[in-house]
Amino acid sequence: MSALSPPKAHRRRYAALVLVLAVLVAPGFVWGGEKAVSAGEATVTLPEAQTFSNADTFYDVVPGDNGDVLAGFAGNVRVVLGVDSGAIRIGGASTYVGSPTFELTVGGSTVDVPFGYRFSDIASSGDGRSQLAFVGSVDNVNAVLDEIQFKRASGTSSLTVSAVKAGSGGTIAYDPDTEHYFEFIDLTPDLTWQDARCRAKFIDGVYDAASPRFDKCDETELTPRTFNGLSAYLATVTTEAENDFVASKAGSSAAWLGGSDLAVTRLAGSDTDIPATEGTWRWVDGPEAGLVFWVTGCGTGKKGLCTESDVSSEAQYNQWNTGEPNDSGGEEALQILTGGSGNWNDLPWNSSTLPLIVEYGGLSGETPTEQVERSVALSVAVDGPPTSPVGVAGDTSVSVSWTAPVIVTGATVTSYTVTATPGSATCVTATTSCVVSGLTNGTSYTFVVVATFSDSNTRTSVVSAAVTPVAPPPSEPEPSSPSPAPASEPSPAPASVPAPIVAPVQVGPVLRGNVPPSPSQAPIATVGGQPVQVSSDRRSSSTADFRAGDFLLTLDVAASGGEIRSQEAAVSEIILEEGSLALFSGSGVLPESRVQLFLPLRGQNARELANIAPDEDGTFDGAALFSSARDEEPLPIGRTVLQIVSVTPDGQQAVMEMAVNIAQGPPMPETVRGEELPPT
């Protein structure tokens, strides 16, 4: 198995963290039938957090002025909603119809309800479920999403909305387990397996025995078959659940799958041919290309996993019919049998003709163009956290103060606990300030405040700005025996010299409550932990100025062909390719500090792009390279956050964040197989 692409059995979706926007998309074009359809950027629009007053009461989640929940989709969409605690349903006088149609209707909009989500509780008269799912046109799905309702006991839940492009007319189906699409293609006349292999990958692909290609596909018919930005291939099957899904798409018909013991293949991402061996069955294309799934030692009629040593560990699943494969009369190609059993059979690859099942997804470097996931916080009667923690440095101590939480439940605060990081020094109080002692002078500390309420619940503040304890300057010794000074003109008192400001170096991106930031519609900033307004001036399509108080930043992405986009008179995002160089300069920082550029990503995998020292007048200039070292994971493709961190002249940490959209860099030209020449 190539290290470039993990097997499908290990590719599963995670639930997103609260308030994290995981956008896995890039704007562009998607294939829709026989024409390109502009999709734009897929987004989910919902308030970041909402609080409702009464427990166990359904509330509308989508405000009246919210606009469409989903955007950037063309055609049909599949959406899954889930809450980690509580229940959700669709209000708006919605109605659910079960067998045989399994539909939910709101007003004049009707959507299909997929298998596994078909419960009457999902409609407005029901008590809700923890998960809902719908498939339909983006307009109909948005009409349904406008009516999401939520309830729970007191506390906070995470509502996750996941949306992905769906096939039109039922011909292309999305499998949420593998996150791949499958298409059943029945042509007139049907195709041999040799032709089906080429037709799966290319729109008009056909087998040509004289072709120099390893797969023997006609070199004049190489227009790729794609869907939602994903390349196609004759379907591969590596789990029982996937086989059941594929069988359901074939229905009662037989169809070709992408297995053979006579076809030449290659491992995914490799240019080395793997010659065929009679009795050694391999998947021929896709992410499992070249992997062995059956050898003679597995035995005929094998169902389930074959663990023979010659079988690839990522491709052990089999579903052979009784007595198969038997190579009767020279049978080299894999079919799924008629009747809907899902069992496999071998057939001649150049004489038998069948429909085919095409699979999209899983190839290295590809991401769906229309897919998005977002989670937001929904709370019921929850008292707020302490806010705005601020520290004032002392000698081996810091005095921390904060604002009391907003209380909505009638409970009272019984105590506050302040904890320093690094280390674990604390102070406990019933007021809104206390002194954390036992700290080390010259070490930078941050602080969090935990409020404990009379109902035993607790809430935690955001992390404070960094503060560094300092020792006071030594006092002047008093003379032991002062003598009268001769009369003279009085001299002015010497000016006091302020203690120097010690600027800590940020060892990673600034996280709020250990939660990585998510891209916003316009740049945001904090100074000393407090939000400040950011003004942006887009001077050209590749240059822009950003100002937060006295902190000024200029970004220039012209050298790498990047683009700076604006919306509603504010910069909305920076667009550049992986490997691009961005120039930056500015002013208004402490000369003894550093100016650092981060991609916070998921926090633990954050990437520092630049770290420079300002000049003596607080100005700075440098460059940030958006690329990875060979021993690092590649930068994620898509929309994320660029964070700039420094210190203001008065010693307060300044943090500016803006959205950056990293596109896949241009691929290297593929050479003709066997020659070091570009293709013609």
C-alpha positions in Angstrom: 0.0 0.0 0.0 1.4 3.4 -0.9 2.0 5.7 2.0 0.3 8.5 -0.1 -3.2 7.3 0.6 -4.7 5.4 3.6 -7.0 2.5 3.0 -10.8 3.2 3.0 -11.3 1.1 6.1 -9.3 3.6 8.1 -10.9 6.8 6.7 -13.6 8.0 9.1 -15.1 11.4 10.0 -14.7 12.8 13.4 -17.2 15.0 15.3 -15.9 18.6 15.2 -15.0 20.5 18.3 -17.3 23.2 19.6 -16.8 26.5 17.8 -14.4 25.0 15.3 -15.1 25.6 11.7 -13.5 22.8 9.6 -13.9 23.9 6.0 -12.5 21.2 3.7 -13.2 23.0 0.5 -11.7 25.2 -2.2 -13.6 27.3 -4.7 -13.7 26.2 -8.3 -15.7 24.0 -10.7 -17.4 20.7 -10.2 -18.5 18.2 -12.9 -22.3 18.2 -13.3 -23.4 15.9 -16.0 -21.7 17.0 -19.2 -20.9 20.6 -18.2 -18.9 22.5 -15.6 -21.0 24.1 -12.8 -19.6 26.9 -10.7 -20.0 26.0 -7.0 -18.2 28.7 -5.2 -17.0 28.1 -1.6 -19.1 25.8 0.5 -20.1 27.4 3.8 -22.4 26.9 6.9 -23.8 30.1 8.3 -25.1 30.0 11.9 -24.5 32.0 15.1 -21.3 30.9 16.9 -23.2 30.4 20.2 -26.8 30.9 21.5 -28.3 30.6 24.9 -32.0 29.8 25.6 -33.8 30.4 28.9 -35.9 27.3 29.6 -34.7 23.7 29.9 -36.5 20.9 28.0 -38.2 23.3 25.7 -37.8 23.3 21.9 -36.3 26.6 20.5 -35.6 27.7 17.0 -31.9 27.6 16.2 -31.8 29.7 13.0 -32.5 33.4 13.6 -34.9 35.1 11.2 -32.1 37.3 9.7 -29.6 34.4 9.4 -30.0 33.9 5.6 -29.4 30.5 4.0 -27.6 28.0 6.3 -25.8 26.4 3.3 -24.1 28.2 0.5 -21.7 27.3 -2.3 -23.4 24.1 -3.4 -24.7 23.4 -7.0 -27.4 20.8 -7.4 -28.2 18.3 -4.7 -26.7 18.2 -1.2 -26.7 15.6 1.7 -26.7 17.2 5.2 -26.3 15.5 8.6 -27.1 17.3 11.8 -26.1 16.0 15.3 -26.0 17.2 18.9 -23.8 15.6 21.5 -26.5 16.2 24.2 -30.2 17.0 23.9 -32.5 16.6 20.9 -33.1 18.3 17.6 -36.1 18.2 15.2 -37.5 20.2 12.3 -40.3 22.6 13.2 -42.3 24.8 10.9 -45.3 22.5 10.9 -43.1 19.9 9.1 -44.5 16.4 8.3 -42.8 13.1 7.9 -44.0 10.3 5.5 -42.5 6.8 6.0 -42.5 3.9 3.6 -42.3 3.8 0.7 -41.1 7.4 0.0 -39.5 8.4 3.4 -39.8 12.2 3.0 -39.9 15.2 5.2 -41.9 18.3 4.0 -41.7 21.9 5.2 -44.2 24.2 3.4 -43.6 23.5 -0.3 -40.1 22.0 0.2 -39.6 18.2 0.4 -36.4 16.3 1.1 -35.5 12.6 1.2 -34.7 11.0 4.6 -31.7 8.5 4.2 -31.7 5.0 5.7 -30.8 5.1 9.4 -32.5 8.4 10.0 -36.1 7.5 9.2 -38.0 8.3 12.4 -41.3 10.2 12.9 -39.8 12.0 15.9 -37.8 14.2 13.4 -40.9 16.3 12.5 -42.5 19.2 14.4 -44.9 16.9 16.3 -42.1 14.6 17.5 -39.7 14.7 20.4 -36.6 14.9 18.3 -33.5 12.8 17.8 -29.8 13.3 18.4 -29.1 13.0 14.6 -31.0 14.1 11.5 -30.1 13.7 7.8 -31.7 14.9 4.6 -30.9 14.7 0.8 -32.4 17.1 -1.7 -31.8 20.3 -3.7 -29.9 22.9 -1.9 -32.9 25.2 -1.9 -35.2 22.5 -0.3 -32.5 21.5 2.2 -32.0 25.2 3.2 -35.8 25.5 3.7 -35.7 22.5 6.1 -32.6 23.8 7.9 -34.3 27.1 8.6 -36.6 25.2 10.9 -34.1 23.4 13.1 -35.3 23.2 16.7 -33.3 22.2 19.8 -33.9 21.3 23.4 -32.0 20.0 26.4 -31.7 20.2 30.2 -29.4 23.0 31.6 -26.0 22.9 30.0 -24.2 23.4 26.7 -24.3 21.2 23.6 -22.4 21.2 20.3 -24.6 21.2 17.2 -22.6 19.9 14.2 -23.7 20.5 10.6 -22.0 18.4 7.9 -22.9 18.9 4.2 -21.6 17.2 1.1 -22.5 17.3 -2.6 -25.0 14.6 -3.5 -25.6 13.0 -6.9 -28.4 14.2 -9.2 -31.2 12.0 -10.2 -30.1 9.1 -7.9 -27.4 7.9 -10.2 -24.5 8.9 -7.9 -24.7 8.0 -4.2 -22.6 9.1 -1.3 -21.3 6.6 1.2 -20.8 8.3 4.6 -18.6 5.5 5.9 -15.9 5.7 3.2 -16.8 9.3 2.3 -16.7 8.2 -1.3 -19.3 8.4 -4.1 -20.5 5.4 -6.2 -22.2 5.4 -9.6 -23.9 2.5 -11.4 -23.4 2.9 -15.2 -25.5 0.8 -17.5 -24.6 1.4 -21.2 -26.0 0.0 -24.4 -24.3 -2.2 -25.3 -22.7 -3.3 -22.1 -18.9 -3.3 -21.8 -16.2 -5.9 -21.4 -14.2 -5.6 -18.2 -11.2 -4.2 -20.2 -13.4 -1.4 -21.7 -15.1 -0.9 -18.3 -11.8 -0.2 -16.6 -11.0 2.6 -19.0 -14.6 3.9 -19.2 -14.6 4.2 -15.4 -11.6 6.5 -15.4 -12.2 8.5 -18.6 -15.5 9.9 -20.0 -15.2 8.0 -23.3 -12.4 5.6 -22.3 -11.9 2.5 -24.3 -9.4 -0.4 -24.2 -6.6 -0.4 -26.9 -4.3 -3.4 -26.9 -1.6 -1.3 -28.7 -1.7 1.5 -26.2 1.7 2.2 -24.5 -0.2 2.9 -21.2 0.1 0.3 -18.5 -3.8 0.1 -18.3 -4.0 -0.2 -22.1 -6.5 2.7 -22.3 -6.8 4.5 -25.7 -4.5 7.6 -25.5 -6.9 9.6 -27.6 -9.7 9.3 -25.0 -8.3 10.5 -21.7 -10.8 13.1 -20.6 -11.0 12.3 -16.8 -14.3 11.3 -15.2 -14.7 13.3 -12.0 -17.4 14.2 -9.5 -17.2 16.9 -6.8 -13.5 17.3 -7.5 -12.8 13.5 -7.1 -11.3 11.2 -9.8 -13.1 8.0 -10.8 -12.0 4.4 -11.1 -13.6 1.0 -11.3 -14.9 0.4 -7.7 -12.8 -1.4 -5.1 -14.3 -3.0 -2.0 -12.4 -3.5 1.3 -15.1 -4.0 4.0 -18.4 -5.8 4.4 -20.2 -2.5 4.9 -18.8 -1.1 1.7 -19.8 -4.3 -0.2 -23.4 -4.0 1.1 -23.5 -0.3 0.0 -22.1 -1.2 -3.5 -24.6 -4.1 -3.8 -27.4 -1.8 -3.0 -26.4 0.5 -5.9 -26.3 -2.5 -8.3 -29.7 -3.7 -7.1 -30.5 -7.0 -8.8 -28.1 -6.4 -11.6 -24.6 -7.9 -12.1 -21.8 -5.4 -12.6 -18.0 -5.1 -13.0 -15.8 -4.3 -10.0 -12.1 -3.3 -10.2 -10.4 -6.6 -9.5 -8.4 -8.9 -11.8 -5.6 -11.6 -11.7 -4.5 -10.8 -15.3 -4.4 -7.0 -15.5 -1.2 -5.0 -15.2 -1.5 -2.5 -12.3 0.6 -0.1 -10.1 0.5 0.9 -6.5 -1.2 4.2 -6.0 1.3 7.0 -6.7 3.9 4.7 -8.3 5.2 4.5 -11.8 6.3 0.9 -11.5 4.3 -1.8 -13.3 3.2 -4.8 -11.3 2.9 -7.8 -13.7 -0.1 -10.1 -13.4 0.2 -13.5 -11.7 -2.5 -16.2 -12.3 -4.4 -16.8 -9.1 -3.3 -13.6 -7.4 -6.2 -11.1 -7.4 -5.5 -7.4 -7.1 -7.4 -4.2 -7.1 -6.3 -2.5 -10.3 -7.0 1.3 -9.8 -7.9 3.8 -7.1 -6.3 4.2 -3.6 -6.0 0.3 -3.3 -4.4 -0.1 -6.7 -2.0 -3.0 -6.8 -3.0 -4.5 -3.4 -3.6 -8.3 -3.2 -7.0 -9.3 -1.8 -7.1 -13.0 -2.7 -4.5 -15.8 -3.4 -5.0 -19.5 -3.8 -4.4 -20.2 -0.2 -7.5 -18.2 0.8 -9.7 -21.0 -0.7 -12.7 -20.7 -3.0 -15.9 -19.3 -1.7 -14.0 -17.1 0.8 -16.1 -14.6 2.6 -14.7 -12.1 5.1 -11.0 -11.6 5.8 -8.2 -13.7 4.2 -5.1 -13.4 6.3 -2.7 -15.3 4.1 0.8 -13.8 4.2 0.7 -12.8 0.5 -2.5 -10.8 1.0 -2.2 -7.1 1.6 -3.2 -6.2 5.2 -5.3 -3.3 3.9 -7.3 -5.4 1.4 -8.1 -8.7 3.1 -11.9 -8.6 2.6 -13.5 -11.1 0.2 -17.1 -12.0 -0.8 -16.7 -14.9 -3.3 -19.7 -17.0 -4.2 -19.5 -20.7 -3.4 -16.7 -22.4 -5.5 -15.4 -19.1 -6.8 -13.0 -18.0 -8.2 -12.6 -21.1 -10.4 -11.0 -19.7 -13.6 -13.4 -21.7 -15.7 -12.3 -21.3 -19.3 -9.9 -18.4 -18.4 -11.8 -16.0 -16.1 -9.7 -13.0 -15.1 -12.2 -10.2 -14.1 -14.3 -9.5 -11.0 -18.1 -9.1 -11.1 -20.7 -8.7 -8.4 -23.4 -11.2 -9.0 -27.1 -10.7 -9.9 -29.8 -10.9 -7.4 -28.6 -8.5 -4.8 -26.6 -11.0 -2.7 -23.4 -9.0 -3.0 -21.4 -12.2 -3.8 -18.5 -12.1 -6.2 -17.7 -14.2 -9.3 -14.9 -14.3 -11.9 -15.6 -13.9 -15.7 -13.6 -13.6 -18.9 -12.4 -10.0 -19.2 -12.5 -9.7 -23.0 -15.8 -11.4 -23.9 -18.4 -11.1 -21.2 -20.2 -7.7 -21.0 -21.8 -6.1 -18.0 -22.7 -2.7 -16.5 -20.0 -1.2 -14.2 -19.8 0.4 -10.8 -17.6 3.6 -10.6 -16.1 4.9 -7.4 -15.0 8.5 -6.7 -12.6 9.5 -3.9 -9.6 8.5 -1.8 -6.8 9.4 -4.2 -4.0 11.3 -2.6 -4.1 15.1 -3.0 -7.8 15.3 -3.8 -10.5 16.9 -1.7 -14.2 17.4 -2.4 -15.0 20.8 -3.8 -18.4 20.9 -2.2 -18.1 19.7 1.4 -18.2 21.6 4.7 -18.6 20.9 8.4 -19.2 23.3 11.3 -20.1 23.1 15.0 -21.7 25.8 17.1 -22.6 26.0 20.8 -26.2 25.8 22.0 -26.8 26.5 25.7 -29.8 26.4 28.0 -30.0 28.4 31.2 -26.2 28.4 31.8 -24.5 31.0 33.9 -21.7 32.8 32.1 -17.9 32.4 32.7 -15.7 35.1 34.3 -14.6 37.5 31.6 -11.7 39.8 30.9 -9.0 38.4 33.2 -6.1 40.9 33.5 -2.8 40.5 35.3 -0.5 43.2 36.9 3.1 42.2 37.5 4.6 42.3 40.9 7.7 40.9 42.6 7.4 37.0 42.2 3.6 37.6 42.0 0.9 38.8 39.7 -2.4 40.5 40.8 -5.2 39.1 38.6 -8.6 40.8 38.3 -11.7 39.9 36.2 -15.3 40.7 35.6 -18.0 38.6 37.4 -20.0 36.3 35.2 -23.6 37.0 34.0 -25.9 34.8 36.0 -29.2 33.5 34.5 -30.1 30.6 36.7 -30.4 32.2 40.1 -27.3 30.5 41.4 -24.5 32.4 43.2 -20.7 32.3 42.8 -19.2 30.6 45.9 -15.5 31.0 44.9 -13.1 31.8 42.1 -9.8 29.9 41.5 -7.0 31.5 39.5 -4.4 29.2 38.1 -1.1 30.3 36.5 0.6 28.6 33.5 3.4 27.4 33.4 3.4 25.7 36.8 0.2 25.4 38.9 0.3 28.3 41.3 -3.2 29.4 42.4 -5.1 31.7 44.5 -8.7 31.3 45.7 -11.1 34.2 46.6 -14.8 35.1 46.8 -14.1 38.6 45.2 -13.1 39.5 41.6 -9.3 39.8 42.2 -6.5 38.0 44.0 -2.7 37.7 44.0 -1.0 34.6 42.7 2.3 34.3 44.6 5.4 32.0 44.3 6.1 32.9 40.7 9.6 33.3 39.1 10.7 36.8 38.1 11.4 37.0 34.3 9.1 34.1 33.4 6.0 34.9 31.4 2.7 33.6 32.8 -0.9 33.4 31.6 -3.9 32.9 33.9 -7.4 31.4 33.8 -10.2 32.0 36.3 -12.7 29.2 37.2 -15.9 30.3 38.9 -17.7 27.7 41.1 -21.4 28.2 41.5 -23.8 27.2 44.4 -25.3 24.5 42.1 -21.8 22.9 41.9 -21.4 23.9 38.2 -18.2 25.6 37.1 -17.3 28.0 34.2 -13.8 28.9 33.0 -12.6 32.2 31.6 -10.5 32.7 28.5 -6.8 32.7 29.0 -5.3 36.1 30.0 -2.6 38.0 28.2 0.9 37.0 29.3 2.3 38.8 32.3 6.0 38.7 33.5 6.8 39.3 37.2 9.8 41.6 37.8 11.9 42.4 40.8 11.7 46.1 41.9 14.9 48.2 41.4 17.2 48.3 44.4 16.7 51.3 46.7 19.4 53.9 47.3 21.2 53.4 50.7 20.8 56.1 53.2 24.1 57.9 54.3 25.3 56.9 57.8 26.3 60.4 59.0 24.9 63.1 56.8 26.7 66.5 57.0 25.3 69.9 56.0 25.8 70.7 52.4 27.2 74.1 51.4 24.6 76.5 50.1 24.3 76.3 46.4 21.7 76.6 43.6 19.2 73.8 43.9 19.7 71.2 41.1 16.8 69.4 39.5 15.9 66.0 40.8 17.2 63.2 38.5 14.5 61.7 36.3 13.4 58.3 37.3 14.2 55.5 34.8 11.3 53.2 34.2 11.9 49.4 34.5 12.4 47.9 31.1 9.5 46.0 29.6 10.3 42.3 29.1 8.7 41.0 26.0 8.0 37.2 26.1 8.5 35.2 23.0 5.3 33.3 22.0 6.2 29.6 21.8 3.0 28.8 19.8 -0.2 30.4 18.5 -2.5 32.2 20.9 -5.5 30.0 21.7 -8.6 31.1 23.6 -9.5 28.5 26.2 -7.2 26.0 24.3 -9.5 26.2 21.3 -7.9 27.0 17.9 -9.3 30.1 16.1 -11.6 29.7 13.2 -11.7 31.9 10.0 -13.8 35.0 10.3 -15.4 37.1 7.6 -13.1 40.0 8.4 -9.8 40.4 10.3 -10.0 40.5 14.1 -7.5 41.6 16.8 -6.9 41.8 20.5 -4.5 44.0 22.5 -3.9 42.9 26.1 -6.5 40.3 25.7 -9.2 42.8 24.8 -10.9 43.0 21.4 -9.9 46.0 19.3 -11.3 47.2 16.0 -9.3 46.3 12.8 -9.3 48.6 9.9 -8.2 47.2 6.5 -7.3 49.0 3.3 -7.0 46.8 0.2 -4.5 48.9 -1.9 -4.5 46.4 -4.8 -5.5 42.9 -5.6 -2.3 41.6 -3.9 -1.5 44.3 -1.2 -3.4 45.4 1.9 -2.8 47.4 5.1 -4.3 46.3 8.5 -4.4 48.5 11.6 -5.3 47.7 15.2 -4.7 50.7 17.4 -1.0 51.6 16.8 -0.2 48.2 15.4 0.2 48.4 11.6 0.7 45.4 9.3 1.1 45.4 5.5 0.8 42.1 3.5 2.0 41.7 -0.1 1.4 38.4 -2.0 2.1 39.7 -5.5 5.5 37.8 -5.8 3.7 34.4 -5.8 0.6 35.4 -7.7 -1.6 35.5 -4.6 -4.8 37.5 -4.2 -6.4 39.5 -1.4 -10.2 39.6 -1.5 -12.5 42.1 0.1 -16.2 42.1 1.0 -18.3 44.9 2.4 -15.3 47.3 2.5 -13.2 44.9 4.5 -10.6 42.3 3.6 -12.2 38.9 3.7 -9.4 36.5 3.0 -5.9 36.0 1.6 -5.6 33.5 -1.3 -2.3 31.9 -2.2 -0.9 28.5 -3.3 1.1 26.1 -1.1 4.7 27.1 -1.5 4.0 30.8 -1.9 6.0 33.6 -0.3 4.2 36.5 1.4 6.0 39.7 2.3 5.0 41.6 5.4 6.0 44.8 7.1 4.7 47.2 9.7 5.2 49.3 12.8 4.0 49.9 16.3 5.6 47.1 18.2 8.1 46.9 21.1 11.7 46.9 19.6 12.8 44.2 22.1 9.9 41.9 21.1 9.4 39.5 18.1 6.9 39.5 15.3 5.7 36.0 14.7 3.3 34.5 12.0 1.5 31.3 12.8 -1.0 28.9 11.1 -2.7 27.8 14.4 -4.5 24.8 12.5 -5.7 22.4 15.2 -3.4 23.8 17.9 -1.2 20.8 18.4 0.0 20.8 14.8 0.4 24.6 14.6 3.0 25.9 12.1 5.2 29.0 12.7 5.9 30.6 9.3 8.1 33.6 10.4 9.8 35.0 13.5 11.7 38.2 13.1 13.1 41.0 15.4 11.8 44.6 14.9 14.1 47.5 14.3 14.9 50.0 17.1 12.0 52.3 16.0 9.4 49.5 16.3 9.2 48.9 12.5 9.6 45.5 10.9 9.7 43.7 7.6 10.1 40.0 6.6 8.7 37.1 4.6 6.6 34.1 5.3 6.9 30.9 3.3 3.7 28.8 3.1 5.3 25.4 2.7 6.4 22.4 4.7 9.8 20.9 5.4 10.3 17.4 4.1 9.9 15.9 7.6 6.7 17.8 8.3 3.1 17.1 7.3 1.9 19.1 4.3 0.1 22.3 4.9 -3.7 21.6 4.8 -5.4 22.8 1.6 -8.4 25.1 2.1 -9.5 28.0 4.4 -7.7 28.4 7.7 -6.4 31.2 10.0 -3.2 33.3 9.7 -2.3 34.7 13.1 0.2 37.5 13.7 1.5 37.9 17.3 3.8 40.7 18.8 4.0 43.1 21.7 2.9 46.7 21.8 5.4 49.4 23.1 3.6 49.4 26.4 4.1 45.7 26.9 0.7 44.3 25.9 0.4 41.3 23.6 -1.1 42.1 20.2 -2.8 39.4 18.2 -4.2 39.9 14.7 -6.1 37.1 12.8 -7.3 36.9 9.3 -8.6 34.2 6.9 -6.2 32.6 4.5 -7.2 30.2 1.7 -4.3 27.9 0.7 -4.7 26.3 -2.7 -2.9 23.2 -4.0 0.3 24.1 -5.8 0.7 23.3 -9.5 1.5 19.6 -10.1 4.7 18.6 -11.9 4.0 17.4 -15.5 3.6 13.7 -15.7 6.1 11.9 -17.9 5.3 9.3 -20.6 5.6 5.8 -19.0 9.0 4.5 -19.7 10.4 7.8 -21.0 11.6 11.0 -19.3 9.5 13.1 -21.7 6.4 15.2 -21.0 3.2 13.8 -22.4 2.1 15.0 -25.9 
